[in-house]
Amino acid sequence: MDIHQVERLADLSRLSLRPQEAERMRGELSSILSYFATLDKADVSKGPAPRETPHDGVLRDDLVRPSKPEEILEGVPQRKGRYVKAPKVF
């Protein structure tokens, strides 16, 4: 990975890197890409089959249940009456 690619990635990521940071990142990113290239060459065709997790293919039926607003708001940390209090966003 060359320094121009690092600068381009930093620009796309909205990062501001000093020259010594960009050089350090070049080395680190090159190392990471080299590791992935090593993994890409690994022969996994003779390995064990992937294991299934206990949740594979197990879905529960969706059930429509009546609910009360009071029950829904029980877990809300801050509220005012039947409204949720939240910090201003803008």
N, C-alpha and C positions, 0 to 999 in steps of 0.2 A: 504494500500500500504506500503510495507516495504522499507527500505533504499536501499536494493539491486536492487529492481525494479527502484527506482529513479536513482541510479547510472547507470543502464543499459540504461534507457531512455536518460540520459545526454550523455552517450557515443554514442548512436545512433544519437543524435542530434548534436554531435560534440561540446558539452558544457563542460566547465571545472568548476566544482562546489567545493567550499570549504565545509568542513564537516557541518558547521552551515548553509550554503546555501542549502545543500542537505536535511538537517533535516527540514528546513522551507518549501522547495518544497514538501517534503513528506506530510506534514500537508496540504498544499494547494491542492495538487493533490488528496489526500484522501477526502478532502471536496468536490471537484468538482465531483469525482466519486460517492460520497454519494448522491449528488444532482441529478445526472443522474439516480441513482437507485430509488430515490423517484419519479422522472418523469416517469420512466418505469412502476411503480406500478399504476399510475393514470388511472382511468377508463374513457376513452374518447369515448366509444361506444354510449353514450347517448347525446353527444354534437352535436352542429350544424354541418352540412355537410361543407366540405371545400368550401370556396368561389372561384369562378373563377375570374381570373384577366381579364381585358379588352383585353389582348393580347392573351388569350388562343385560339388556333385554328385559329388565324387570321394571314395569311401569305400573303405577297405581291408577285406578280409575279416577277421573275428575268427578267430584261430587259437589253439587250445588247445595249449599247450606245457608239457611238464613243467618244473618249476623246483625248485631246491634251496634250502633255507633259507639256506645259507651265501652263495649268490649274491645273494639278496634283501638280506641284511644287509651286504653289502660297502659300500654307499653310506651306511650309517648312521654319523653322526659319533661317537656314544657308545653303547657297548653293554657289557653284562656277560654273557659267554657267548653264549647264543642269544636274549637279551632286549635290548630297546631301553631305554637309560637316558634318562629325560626328567625335567625339573624337576617338583616337586610343584605341583599345580594349586590345591589348597585348603590 
